[in-house]
Amino acid sequence: MKIIDRYLIKQFVQTIFFGLLAFTLIFVVIDMVENIDDFIDQKASVDIVLHYYLVFIPEIVKLMTPVSVLFAALFTAGKMANMSELTAIKASGVSLYRFMIPFLITTLFISLLSIYFAGYVVPNANQTKVNLESKYLNKGSVFSGSNIFFQDSQTRIVNISFFDVTSNQANRTSFQEFDITDLTKMISRIDAARMIYDSTTGSWIVKDGVKRFFNDSGQTAEYFDTLRLDDLNFSPSDLLTKQQKPEEMNLGELKNLIKSQESAGNDPTRTLIEYYSRFSFPIASLVCVIFGLPISANKRRGGLAVQVGINILVTFIYLVFMKVSQAFGKNGALDPLLTAWFANLVFLAAALINLPRVRQ
């Protein structure tokens, strides 16, 4: 590694750090002003408030990393151009492409690190944040095991009034089975007072209930004290997972949710978009640097103020493309994979078209 590479990487990383710090502080201050009344009303202690913002920071860092990286690249290159440092580098025979290499390698490393960060660290922090919001800010509700309703297979719907996590026991449960050839036609239904999970066999046992069969001539009923159900596709841990929001799940949990939705005959489009976005959004840092760095590498009027303006404009355009593509994707107009990567592909194409036109 040459001296100039170490110099560029040092300036680049320092600016990213200060950018993330500044954006994080701004977000925290704005959120604190918005929620301080709720904390006071709920008599939350200082420790609770600090804990809330500690687990809120990972989400902010995830969102602001591409913006900070782009800002750092534009600021570093723009500053060097305005101080004629970039002119001296070019005069020594270093091309723009060679000048960009330290930025791209550093950004690639940050992007790969961000994939793990967004895939595992942020969801865990979000779970704690949601719990604190429910308790101290009256936002949403924590999963308490009540009123669980989901589709277990293509033909089966499950309803559980209350589930006790500690004993793996459910109260007031029902299972509705539908005809595979006509999903509007119910063929049987089980209603039970209790349901217990047998961990040795991996099956559920329902007690004190009735099983009804429906046909064209009417219905018949069979009352039972105990009935073992071996064909159910969920476990006690699945009941907890089904109540989680996608943003609270890590990459492994999202993959399991997608498989569960596909096996149940549900549309996994929204979950697929969230899963693919865990990879595409961190890579946005690399794409934005390829797009913005050549623009900032040429000296222009306005100095650093112009670089900041370019950063804001590029970020705004990227977010617009991302939100528009997600809207089409969630409506089924775009493939989930294309939806997640659409903004990156558009910016990458624009960067590759513009790059040869920039003065070397």
C-alpha positions, 0 to 999 in steps of 0.5 A: 500500500502506497503512502497516498493510499493510506492517506486517502483511507485515513481521511475517508474513514475519519470523515465516515466516523464523524458523519455517522456520529453527527447523523446519529446525534441529530436523530437521537435529539429529534426523537428525544424531543418527540418522545420526552413527554411520553417518557415523563408521563410513564415515569421512565427513569434515566436508565430506561431512557439511556437503554432505549436510545442505546438499542435505537442507535444500531437502526440509525447507524444502519440507515445512515451508513450509506449516507455517511459513506457517500458524504465522506467520499464526496467531502474527501475528494471535494476537499482535495480538489479545492485544495489542489491536492487532487491536481497534484495527484493527477499530475504525478500520473495517477488516474481517476480510476487508480484514485478511486481504488482506496475508496472502493476497497474501504467501502466494500469492507464496510458494506460486507460488515454492514450486511452482518450488522443489518442482518443480526445486530439490528434485529436483536436491538429492534426487539428490545426497542419494541418492548421498551416502546410498548411499555414506556411509549404506548407504541404497539404491544409486546407479544403476550401469547394471546389471540394468535391467528395464522395459516398452518398449511394451504388448507388449515387455519389455526386460532389460539386464544392464549398461549403460555410460553413457560408451560407450552400450553394453549387455551381455547384453540380451534383448527379449521380444515378446508377442501384442497379443491375448493378452499372456500369449503370447510370440511372439518373443525376442531375446537378444544379447551386446552392444547399441550406440546409433547416435546418427546414426539414433537406433536400437539395434544388437544384435550376436552374438545369436539371435532366436527365434519361437514358435508353436503348432507350436514355435519357430524360431531365427535367429542374427545377427552384427548386427541393427538395431532401429528400433522401440525406444522408449528412448534412453540418457538414458531408461535413466538416467531409468527408474532414478530415483525420482519424488522425484528428477525435476523436473516436466519429467522427471515429464511424460516419465515419465508419457508413457512409462508410458502408451505402454508400457501401464503404470499411471501413477497413482502418477507422476500423483499425485506430479506433481499433488502438486508443485502442490497441496502448495505451495498448501496454504500459501494454503488453511491461511491461509484456514482458520486466520487467521479462527480466530486473529483473535479474542482467546481465553484461553490466549494464544499457547500456544493459537495454537501448539496450533491450528497443530499440530492443523490441521497434523496434520489436514491431513497425515491427510487427505493421507495417507488420500487418497493411500492411496485414490488409489494403490489406484485408488479416487480419480482422481490429480488429486482425490487430490492436491488432496483435502486442499486442497479439504476445508480450503478448503470448511471455511474458506469455511463458517467465514469468514462466521461469524467476528466481523468 
